[in-house]
């Protein structure tokens, strides 16, 4: 697939917000979704606006041609990135995904983040709350948001219509990862899953770890027996008081759909064993967040980012505590 050298185009910056009545909402969004090093860039799609009226932005990229996929691009162009909705057919079912393609990448090759939303929300809603949009706007990463079946994913033991209907989410996500691997302008494929989406992310990684550079799970553990066949880097973001995901053995493990889930710490221990990691982690504490990172023999990493207290909502950080978006980007950029 050929892609124009967009990284050589001059960098353009967005115009200030013109609607004074939205200023208060904008300030709140910027304060909770800001990422380090992205000062001056909108932190949410709310700050960017939508529509093709922003002249001069790069055109939407055409999706790769494969025997199993069809594309229906409907680009929405902003100054910082192009938003395109596309479809791919999996087992006769049309599946939708939204791509945020930077207009001016900061390098010839940038990473791709495939983000699986939580239960009961759309890709748009997920993109509006997770704080990752500045990565596309600033040219740092390409973002891909697949849409679950009726806003749900088949996580094995749950959840919603996708699990009831036995939807093949693993093949859907794997197809998108294959596409990112085939793109010469992308430097790595990071699979990010939140809650219900995190369960599917584990299923994909366990089915074929070669598809991804790293697995990133937010408030999720596997919903089925999950044995990875080869070492792969893992970031687990968890909260000690999450009512839906058991953190450690001090609290009874959850049983979902008859399946007894692993605790967060047990899952990390099992992954460290698979990747043959160092026994002593590098530890860092910032506000309510403690990050432990283990370096492993196969040039992989295992990291556990724990929010003291907390619940099952996406961690937005604040008051000296990094957000989940900040944790994710630090993990991606730290490299093996």
C-alpha positions as CSV (number, residue, x, y, z in Angstrom):
1,X,0.0,0.0,0.0
2,X,1.3,3.4,-0.9
3,X,0.9,6.4,1.3
4,X,1.8,10.0,0.5
5,X,4.7,11.4,2.5
6,X,2.4,13.4,4.8
7,X,5.2,13.9,7.3
8,X,6.9,16.3,5.0
9,X,3.9,18.7,4.8
10,X,4.0,21.9,6.8
11,X,2.5,21.7,10.2
12,X,-0.8,23.5,10.8
13,X,-2.3,24.4,14.1
14,X,-6.0,24.7,14.8
15,X,-7.9,28.0,15.2
16,X,-9.1,29.0,18.7
17,X,-12.6,27.9,19.6
18,X,-15.1,30.5,18.2
19,X,-18.1,29.7,20.3
20,X,-17.9,31.5,23.6
21,X,-20.8,29.6,25.1
22,X,-18.8,26.4,24.9
23,X,-15.7,27.8,26.7
24,X,-16.5,26.3,30.1
25,X,-17.1,22.8,28.7
26,X,-13.9,23.1,26.7
27,X,-11.8,24.0,29.8
28,X,-13.1,21.0,31.7
29,X,-12.4,18.7,28.8
30,X,-8.9,20.0,28.4
31,X,-8.1,19.7,32.0
32,X,-9.1,16.1,32.4
33,X,-7.9,14.7,29.1
34,X,-4.6,16.5,28.6
35,X,-1.5,14.5,27.7
36,X,2.0,15.5,28.6
37,X,3.9,17.3,25.8
38,X,0.7,18.2,23.9
39,X,0.2,21.8,25.1
40,X,-1.8,23.8,22.7
41,X,-3.4,20.8,21.0
42,X,-7.1,20.0,21.6
43,X,-7.5,17.1,23.9
44,X,-10.9,16.1,22.7
45,X,-13.0,16.0,19.5
46,X,-15.2,18.5,21.2
47,X,-12.4,21.1,20.8
48,X,-11.8,20.3,17.1
49,X,-15.3,20.4,15.6
50,X,-16.3,18.1,12.7
51,X,-17.0,18.6,9.0
52,X,-15.1,19.1,5.8
53,X,-14.8,22.9,6.0
54,X,-11.2,22.8,7.1
55,X,-9.3,23.3,3.9
56,X,-5.8,22.2,3.4
57,X,-5.9,19.0,5.5
58,X,-4.6,15.8,4.1
59,X,-7.1,13.6,2.3
60,X,-8.4,10.4,3.9
61,X,-6.2,7.4,3.3
62,X,-7.6,4.6,1.2
63,X,-7.9,1.3,3.2
64,X,-5.7,-1.6,2.1
65,X,-7.2,-4.0,-0.4
66,X,-7.7,-7.5,0.9
67,X,-9.9,-10.4,-0.4
68,X,-12.0,-10.3,2.8
69,X,-12.7,-6.7,3.3
70,X,-14.7,-3.9,1.7
71,X,-14.3,-0.2,2.5
72,X,-16.9,2.5,2.7
73,X,-14.9,5.6,3.6
74,X,-16.8,8.7,4.8
75,X,-14.0,11.1,5.7
76,X,-14.5,13.9,8.2
77,X,-11.5,16.3,7.8
78,X,-10.1,18.5,10.6
79,X,-6.9,20.5,10.6
80,X,-5.0,17.9,12.6
81,X,-6.4,14.6,11.3
82,X,-8.8,12.9,9.0
83,X,-11.6,10.8,10.5
84,X,-12.8,8.0,8.3
85,X,-15.6,5.4,9.0
86,X,-15.0,2.1,7.1
87,X,-16.4,-1.4,7.1
88,X,-14.9,-4.9,6.8
89,X,-17.0,-8.0,6.2
90,X,-16.3,-10.9,8.7
91,X,-18.2,-14.2,8.2
92,X,-20.9,-12.3,6.3
93,X,-21.3,-9.6,8.9
94,X,-20.3,-6.0,8.0
95,X,-18.2,-4.6,10.9
96,X,-17.5,-0.9,11.3
97,X,-14.4,0.9,12.5
98,X,-13.3,4.5,12.7
99,X,-9.8,5.6,11.9
100,X,-8.2,8.9,13.0
101,X,-5.3,9.5,10.6
102,X,-2.9,12.3,11.4
103,X,-2.6,14.9,8.7
104,X,1.1,15.6,9.6
105,X,2.8,12.7,11.3
106,X,5.8,13.6,13.4
107,X,7.9,10.9,11.8
108,X,8.0,8.7,8.7
109,X,6.6,5.8,10.8
110,X,4.3,6.2,13.8
111,X,2.6,3.6,16.0
112,X,-1.1,2.5,15.6
113,X,-3.4,2.1,18.6
114,X,-6.4,-0.2,18.0
115,X,-8.8,0.7,20.8
116,X,-11.7,-1.6,21.8
117,X,-14.4,0.3,23.6
118,X,-16.2,-0.6,26.8
119,X,-19.7,-2.1,27.0
120,X,-22.7,0.0,25.9
121,X,-20.8,2.8,24.1
122,X,-19.9,3.7,20.5
123,X,-16.4,4.3,19.1
124,X,-17.3,8.0,19.1
125,X,-18.1,8.0,22.8
126,X,-15.0,6.0,23.6
127,X,-12.8,8.4,21.6
128,X,-14.5,11.3,23.5
129,X,-13.6,10.0,26.9
130,X,-10.3,8.2,26.8
131,X,-8.0,11.2,26.1
132,X,-6.1,9.6,23.3
133,X,-7.3,12.0,20.5
134,X,-4.3,14.4,21.0
135,X,-2.0,11.6,19.7
136,X,-3.7,11.7,16.3
137,X,-4.1,15.5,16.3
138,X,-0.4,16.0,17.1
139,X,0.7,13.4,14.5
140,X,2.1,11.0,17.1
141,X,0.0,8.0,16.4
142,X,-2.8,6.6,14.3
143,X,-6.0,5.6,16.2
144,X,-8.4,2.9,15.1
145,X,-11.7,2.4,17.0
146,X,-13.6,-0.8,16.0
147,X,-17.3,-0.9,16.8
148,X,-18.6,-3.8,18.8
149,X,-21.7,-5.7,17.8
150,X,-24.6,-3.7,19.3
151,X,-22.1,-1.9,21.5
152,X,-20.7,-5.1,23.0
153,X,-17.9,-7.7,22.5
154,X,-17.8,-11.4,22.9
155,X,-15.4,-11.7,25.8
156,X,-16.0,-15.4,26.2
157,X,-17.9,-15.5,29.5
158,X,-19.7,-12.3,28.7
159,X,-20.9,-9.7,27.5
160,X,-24.2,-8.5,26.0
161,X,-25.6,-9.3,22.5
162,X,-22.1,-10.1,21.0
163,X,-21.6,-12.9,23.5
164,X,-25.2,-14.2,23.1
165,X,-24.9,-14.3,19.3
166,X,-21.3,-15.7,19.3
167,X,-19.9,-12.9,17.2
168,X,-16.5,-13.6,15.8
169,X,-14.8,-10.5,17.3
170,X,-11.3,-12.1,17.3
171,X,-11.3,-12.4,13.5
172,X,-12.5,-8.8,13.2
173,X,-9.8,-7.3,15.4
174,X,-7.2,-9.6,13.9
175,X,-8.1,-8.3,10.4
176,X,-7.5,-4.7,11.5
177,X,-4.2,-5.7,13.1
178,X,-3.1,-7.4,9.9
179,X,-3.9,-4.1,8.1
180,X,-1.7,-2.1,10.4
181,X,1.1,-4.5,10.1
182,X,0.9,-4.2,6.3
183,X,1.1,-0.4,6.4
184,X,4.7,0.8,5.9
185,X,3.9,4.1,7.6
186,X,3.2,2.4,10.9
187,X,5.9,1.3,13.3
188,X,3.9,-0.9,15.7
189,X,0.4,-2.3,16.5
190,X,-0.8,-1.7,20.1
191,X,-4.1,-3.3,21.0
192,X,-5.9,-1.4,23.7
193,X,-9.0,-2.8,25.4
194,X,-11.2,-1.2,28.1
195,X,-13.4,-3.4,30.3
196,X,-15.5,-5.6,27.9
197,X,-13.1,-4.6,25.1
198,X,-10.2,-5.6,27.3
199,X,-11.5,-9.2,27.5
200,X,-11.5,-9.4,23.7
201,X,-8.1,-7.9,23.5
202,X,-6.8,-10.8,25.7
203,X,-8.6,-13.3,23.4
204,X,-6.9,-11.8,20.4
205,X,-3.4,-11.8,22.0
206,X,-3.8,-15.4,23.2
207,X,-5.0,-16.5,19.7
208,X,-2.1,-14.9,17.9
209,X,0.4,-12.8,19.8
210,X,2.4,-12.1,16.6
211,X,-0.4,-9.7,15.5
212,X,0.5,-7.1,18.1
213,X,3.5,-5.2,19.5
214,X,1.9,-5.0,22.9
215,X,-1.4,-5.7,24.7
216,X,-2.8,-2.9,26.9
217,X,-5.7,-3.7,29.2
218,X,-7.7,-1.2,31.2
219,X,-9.8,-2.6,34.0
220,X,-10.0,-6.1,32.4
221,X,-8.8,-9.6,32.9
222,X,-9.4,-12.6,30.5
223,X,-13.0,-13.9,30.3
224,X,-11.8,-17.3,29.1
225,X,-8.8,-19.5,29.6
226,X,-6.0,-17.5,28.0
227,X,-2.6,-19.1,27.3
228,X,-0.4,-16.9,25.1
229,X,1.8,-18.9,22.7
230,X,4.7,-16.5,22.6
231,X,6.1,-13.6,24.7
232,X,4.4,-10.3,24.1
233,X,4.5,-7.0,26.1
234,X,1.7,-6.3,28.5
235,X,0.4,-3.2,30.2
236,X,-2.3,-3.7,32.8
237,X,-4.1,-0.6,34.2
238,X,-6.1,-1.5,37.3
239,X,-7.7,0.0,40.4
240,X,-7.6,-1.6,43.8
241,X,-11.3,-1.0,44.5
242,X,-12.7,-1.9,41.1
243,X,-16.0,-3.6,41.9
244,X,-15.9,-5.6,38.6
245,X,-12.3,-6.8,38.5
246,X,-10.7,-8.4,41.5
247,X,-7.3,-6.8,42.2
248,X,-5.6,-9.4,44.4
249,X,-6.2,-12.4,46.7
250,X,-7.5,-10.2,49.6
251,X,-10.9,-10.1,47.8
252,X,-12.8,-13.1,46.4
253,X,-12.3,-13.7,42.7
254,X,-15.2,-12.8,40.3
255,X,-17.1,-15.6,38.6
256,X,-18.7,-14.4,35.3
257,X,-20.8,-16.7,33.2
258,X,-19.5,-19.7,35.2
259,X,-15.9,-18.7,34.5
260,X,-13.7,-17.9,37.5
261,X,-11.6,-14.9,36.5
262,X,-8.0,-14.4,37.5
263,X,-7.1,-11.5,39.8
264,X,-5.1,-8.6,38.3
265,X,-2.0,-9.6,40.2
266,X,-2.3,-13.2,39.3
267,X,-2.6,-12.3,35.6
268,X,0.5,-10.2,35.8
269,X,2.4,-13.0,37.5
270,X,1.4,-15.5,34.9
271,X,2.4,-13.1,32.1
272,X,5.8,-12.4,33.8
273,X,6.4,-16.2,33.9
274,X,5.6,-16.5,30.2
275,X,7.9,-13.6,29.2
276,X,10.7,-14.7,31.6
277,X,10.9,-11.3,33.3
278,X,13.2,-10.0,36.0
279,X,12.1,-10.7,39.6
280,X,12.4,-7.1,40.8
281,X,10.4,-4.4,39.0
282,X,11.2,-0.8,38.5
283,X,8.7,1.1,40.7
284,X,7.4,4.6,40.3
285,X,4.7,6.4,42.2
286,X,2.9,9.6,41.0
287,X,-0.1,10.7,43.1
288,X,-2.5,7.8,43.4
289,X,-0.8,5.8,40.7
290,X,2.0,3.2,41.3
291,X,3.6,1.7,38.2
292,X,5.7,-1.5,38.4
293,X,7.7,-2.5,35.3
294,X,9.5,-5.8,34.6
295,X,12.0,-6.2,31.8
296,X,11.9,-9.6,30.2
297,X,14.3,-11.9,28.3
298,X,12.5,-11.7,25.0
299,X,12.9,-7.9,24.8
300,X,9.3,-7.5,26.1
301,X,8.0,-5.7,29.1
302,X,5.3,-6.3,31.7
303,X,3.9,-3.3,33.5
304,X,1.2,-3.0,36.2
305,X,-0.2,0.5,36.7
306,X,-2.3,0.5,39.8
307,X,-4.6,3.3,41.0
308,X,-5.1,3.3,44.7
309,X,-8.8,3.1,45.4
310,X,-10.5,4.0,42.2
311,X,-13.4,2.2,40.5
312,X,-14.3,0.8,37.1
313,X,-14.4,4.1,35.2
314,X,-11.7,5.2,32.8
315,X,-9.0,6.9,34.9
316,X,-8.8,10.6,34.0
317,X,-6.1,11.4,36.6
318,X,-5.6,14.9,38.0
319,X,-3.9,16.5,41.1
320,X,-0.6,14.9,40.3
321,X,-2.0,11.5,39.3
322,X,-1.5,10.6,35.6
323,X,-4.5,9.6,33.5
324,X,-4.7,6.3,31.8
325,X,-4.0,8.0,28.5
326,X,-0.7,9.3,29.9
327,X,0.2,5.9,31.2
328,X,-0.6,4.3,27.8
329,X,1.5,6.7,25.8
330,X,4.4,6.5,28.3
331,X,4.3,2.7,27.8
332,X,4.2,3.0,24.0
333,X,7.1,5.5,23.8
334,X,9.4,3.8,26.4
335,X,10.0,0.9,24.0
336,X,11.4,-2.6,24.8
